[in-house]
Amino acid sequence: LAKTTQPISMDSYEGQEVNITCSHNNIATNDYITWYQQFPSQGPRFIIQGYKTKVTNEVASLFIPADRKSSTLSLPRVSLSDTAVYYCLVGDGLRGNTPLVFGKGTRLSVIA
Amino acid sequence: DSGVTQTPKHLITATGQRVTLRCSPRSGDLSVYWYQQSLDQGLQFLIQYYNGEERAKGNILERFSAQQFPDLHSELNLSSLELGDSALYFCASSVDGVRVGNIQYFGAGTRLSVL
């Protein structure tokens, strides 16, 4: 499994765009990049997944450069309710149903 | 609401006791995963079942066991409990088969306190 590195914590003011970058230098050809969000005492929640270029959904955008050695989760106009831990995971997209390996994640604190 | 149901939400017990945690996966999901989250260890994978069969094993202690029943619900049994077993236990489920993008849906968790 590709190892990921992301900042331990980030602070942001309400209304700002937040970008969290994840490094995954050893990403394999079949690997997909997936981001989860976890609020205190709740289970992780799937946010977004991508393979290359850009993916956007109603919650976030995911930017993946051509070399795929990093990815950036972009949260537009954050609010206090976006305060959570965000996990970047890299795994084999062709083999579904495999355990997820969570790192420490990035603790995002949104300030009023 | 992820569609994954875990019961009970909270469990308080004493050292040496045995408890059972229950999980009902999302409708149609054949895979069930158990994870443990404690303050000092982060989220750790314990075990996975797929359509009733054990598929993968992670950092699960011998005192712990699990099974998945024909109706696809799963139970995690924790025995000879120790103080260090106090943690949040999450169940997750995913769609079966060879499918790109392994996305798992997590339940709300069971908070176990061993006193």
Interface residues (C-beta under 8 A of the other chain):
Chain A: Y32 T34 S41 Q42 G43 P44 R45 F46 Q49 Y87 G91 D92 G93 L94 R95 G96 N97 T98 P99 L100 V101 F102 G103 K104
Chain B: S2 V4 S31 Y33 Y35 G42 L43 F45 Q48 Y50 R55 A56 G58 L88 F90 A92 S94 V95 D96 G97 V98 R99 V100 G101 N102 I103 Q104 Y105 F106 G107 A108 G109 R111
